[in-house]
Amino acid sequence: MSDFEIDFEWPVASKYEFRPATADEVSWFRSRGYDPRGSMHDPERALFPNITEADLPLYFGHVVPIGRATYRRPKRGAMELSVKALVECKETPFQKVAMTVVRALGTLNNEYDEILPEDRRSDQLCDWYEIAHRLRLMFGGKRFDDEGEYTWPDDPETRQVGELGVLLVPDKNKNPVLAIRPDSLYSALRFTAARMKATGTTSSVCSHCNSPFLSGGIRFRAKRGDARFCSSACRWKWHNETRRRAKLGE
């Protein structure tokens, strides 16, 4: 048994909706430099260069909570599956991935007073893009900023992956128990990803579809840590394609 507990609760609404950004909202963000594809002055600064012009209303869209919210204590399995969903992004378009995670864990924003304007109560999809991107970097042992690229474990900049509160909480007999508390859902996801990586979960790129996937560790030990394919379907497709090319002499 672990010698500490995770003391974390987060509000989850009864329902969530995804609403694409309006043309005016897209124009507002782009006028202030929030273009994920970079700019004509600095195209190499693009975070997500594959996003097209038609995708921008989705990228700047809103995940909106509907109805009352209740505080829940997410289970470890739900947190790990959410990390896996964000890293692998098996579903497309990306808002399906984000909505799957939000329905299980809640939005990043925890302000739920219904008298607040919608933009105060909702997440933007671009925030979830950024989280998925940073989680992939963590599993890849990398970090980027304006100064350059850092690689784990040589660069200390890659070792700090989050911040946690340290508490003593009472157990059922009112004895003190050591607990750690993430200060946000993003911190909880980073902590979960770091614990997964530290217990053997690795990130690879599928040899067939070139998608990232997680394997090994406690939660995903059914797939070996040195697996080459994200799924049985990709493994069979790769072998069939290899045999086809061999027959054609390619």
C-alpha positions in Angstrom: 0.0 0.0 0.0 1.2 3.5 -0.8 2.4 5.6 2.2 0.4 8.6 1.0 -3.0 9.4 -0.4 -4.1 11.7 -3.2 -6.5 14.2 -1.7 -8.1 15.7 -4.8 -11.7 16.5 -5.7 -12.9 18.4 -8.7 -16.4 19.6 -9.9 -18.1 17.6 -12.7 -21.2 19.0 -14.3 -24.2 16.9 -15.2 -23.7 17.6 -18.9 -21.2 19.3 -21.3 -21.6 20.7 -24.8 -19.0 21.7 -27.4 -19.6 25.0 -29.2 -17.4 26.1 -32.1 -16.0 29.6 -32.0 -17.8 32.2 -34.1 -16.1 34.0 -37.0 -15.7 37.1 -34.8 -14.0 35.1 -32.0 -11.6 33.5 -34.5 -10.7 36.9 -35.9 -10.3 38.4 -32.4 -7.8 35.6 -31.4 -5.9 35.8 -34.6 -5.6 39.6 -34.4 -3.8 39.1 -31.1 -1.4 36.5 -32.3 -3.1 33.4 -31.1 -2.7 31.4 -34.3 -1.5 27.8 -33.6 0.0 27.7 -37.1 2.5 30.5 -36.3 2.6 33.6 -38.4 4.1 34.6 -41.7 6.8 36.4 -39.8 7.7 33.4 -37.7 6.3 30.2 -39.1 8.6 28.0 -37.1 6.9 29.0 -33.9 3.8 27.1 -35.0 2.5 24.8 -32.1 0.1 22.8 -34.3 0.9 23.4 -38.0 -1.5 20.8 -39.2 -4.5 22.8 -38.1 -6.2 24.2 -41.2 -8.1 27.5 -41.6 -11.4 25.5 -41.4 -10.3 23.9 -38.1 -9.8 27.3 -36.3 -13.5 27.5 -35.1 -12.9 24.1 -33.5 -9.5 25.0 -32.1 -10.9 28.2 -30.4 -14.2 26.5 -29.6 -15.7 26.2 -26.1 -16.4 23.2 -23.8 -19.4 24.4 -21.8 -20.7 22.9 -18.6 -24.5 22.5 -18.5 -26.5 22.2 -15.2 -25.3 21.7 -11.7 -21.8 20.5 -10.8 -20.8 18.2 -7.9 -17.4 17.6 -6.5 -16.0 14.1 -7.2 -12.9 12.3 -6.3 -11.6 10.8 -9.6 -10.3 7.2 -9.5 -6.8 6.5 -10.5 -7.9 4.4 -13.4 -10.0 7.2 -14.8 -7.1 9.6 -14.5 -4.7 7.2 -16.3 -7.2 6.4 -19.1 -7.6 10.2 -19.6 -3.9 10.7 -19.9 -3.8 7.8 -22.4 -6.6 9.4 -24.4 -4.9 12.8 -24.6 -1.5 11.3 -25.5 -2.8 8.9 -28.2 -5.7 11.0 -29.6 -7.2 8.0 -31.2 -10.5 9.7 -31.9 -10.8 12.5 -34.4 -11.6 15.3 -34.5 -9.8 16.3 -31.3 -12.9 17.7 -29.6 -14.1 14.1 -29.2 -11.0 13.3 -27.2 -11.4 16.4 -25.0 -15.1 15.8 -24.4 -14.4 12.2 -23.4 -12.0 13.4 -20.7 -14.2 16.3 -19.6 -17.2 14.1 -19.1 -15.1 11.9 -16.9 -13.1 14.5 -14.9 -14.6 17.9 -15.5 -13.3 21.1 -17.2 -10.1 22.8 -16.4 -12.1 25.8 -15.3 -13.9 25.1 -11.9 -16.1 28.2 -11.8 -19.6 27.0 -12.1 -21.9 29.8 -11.0 -24.5 29.9 -13.7 -24.9 33.7 -13.5 -21.3 34.0 -14.8 -20.9 34.6 -18.5 -20.2 31.5 -20.6 -16.6 32.4 -21.2 -15.9 32.4 -17.5 -17.4 28.9 -17.1 -16.0 27.1 -20.1 -12.8 25.7 -21.4 -11.3 26.5 -24.8 -10.4 23.5 -26.9 -7.0 25.1 -27.5 -6.2 24.6 -23.8 -6.8 20.9 -24.1 -4.6 20.8 -27.3 -1.8 22.4 -25.2 -2.2 19.8 -22.4 -2.1 16.9 -24.8 1.0 18.4 -26.4 2.8 18.8 -23.0 1.9 15.3 -21.8 3.4 13.9 -25.0 6.5 15.9 -24.4 6.7 14.5 -20.8 6.5 10.9 -22.0 9.1 11.7 -24.7 11.5 13.2 -22.1 11.5 16.6 -23.7 10.6 20.2 -23.0 10.6 23.2 -25.2 10.6 26.9 -24.5 11.8 30.1 -26.1 15.4 29.3 -25.1 15.5 25.9 -26.8 15.0 22.2 -26.4 15.7 20.3 -23.2 16.1 16.5 -22.9 15.6 14.3 -19.8 17.6 13.4 -17.7 20.5 15.6 -18.7 18.7 18.9 -18.4 17.3 19.8 -15.0 14.6 21.9 -16.8 12.8 18.6 -17.7 12.7 17.2 -14.1 10.1 19.7 -12.7 6.8 18.4 -14.1 4.4 19.9 -11.6 3.6 21.3 -8.1 1.6 19.6 -5.3 0.4 20.6 -1.9 1.5 18.4 1.0 -1.1 17.8 3.7 -1.8 15.8 6.9 -5.4 14.6 6.7 -7.3 12.5 9.3 -8.1 8.9 8.6 -11.3 7.2 10.0 -9.7 7.0 13.5 -8.6 10.7 13.2 -4.9 9.7 12.9 -2.8 11.8 10.6 -2.2 10.5 7.1 0.2 12.0 4.6 -1.6 13.3 1.5 -0.7 15.3 -1.6 -3.1 17.6 -3.3 -2.9 18.9 -6.9 -4.2 22.5 -7.1 -6.0 22.0 -10.4 -7.1 19.3 -12.9 -4.1 20.1 -15.1 -1.8 19.5 -12.1 -3.6 16.2 -11.4 -3.1 15.1 -15.0 0.6 16.0 -14.9 1.0 14.1 -11.6 -0.8 11.1 -13.0 1.4 11.1 -16.2 4.6 11.4 -14.1 3.6 8.5 -11.9 2.7 6.4 -15.0 6.1 7.2 -16.5 7.9 6.4 -13.2 6.2 3.0 -13.0 7.2 1.9 -16.4 4.7 3.3 -18.9 6.5 4.3 -22.1 5.5 6.2 -25.2 6.2 4.9 -28.7 5.2 5.7 -32.3 3.2 3.0 -34.2 5.3 1.5 -37.0 2.2 1.5 -39.2 0.1 4.6 -38.6 2.8 6.8 -36.9 0.4 7.6 -34.0 1.8 7.9 -30.5 0.7 5.2 -28.0 1.4 4.2 -24.4 2.4 0.7 -23.3 3.9 -1.1 -20.3 3.6 0.1 -16.7 0.9 -1.0 -14.3 -2.2 0.1 -16.2 -1.1 -0.9 -19.7 1.1 -3.9 -19.0 -1.1 -6.0 -21.4 0.9 -4.3 -24.1 4.7 -4.8 -23.7 6.8 -1.7 -23.2 8.7 -2.5 -26.4 5.6 -2.8 -28.5 5.9 -1.5 -32.1 2.2 -1.2 -32.9 -0.7 0.7 -31.3 -3.2 -2.0 -32.0 -3.6 -5.5 -33.4 -5.2 -4.0 -36.5 -2.1 -1.9 -37.2 0.2 -4.9 -36.6 -1.7 -7.0 -39.2 -1.9 -4.2 -41.7 1.9 -3.6 -41.4 2.7 -7.3 -41.9 0.3 -7.6 -44.8 1.8 -4.5 -46.5 5.3 -5.8 -45.9 4.4 -9.2 -47.5 2.8 -7.4 -50.4 5.8 -5.3 -51.1 8.1 -8.4 -50.9 6.1 -10.1 -53.5 6.3 -7.1 -55.8 10.0 -6.7 -55.2 9.7 -3.2 -53.8 
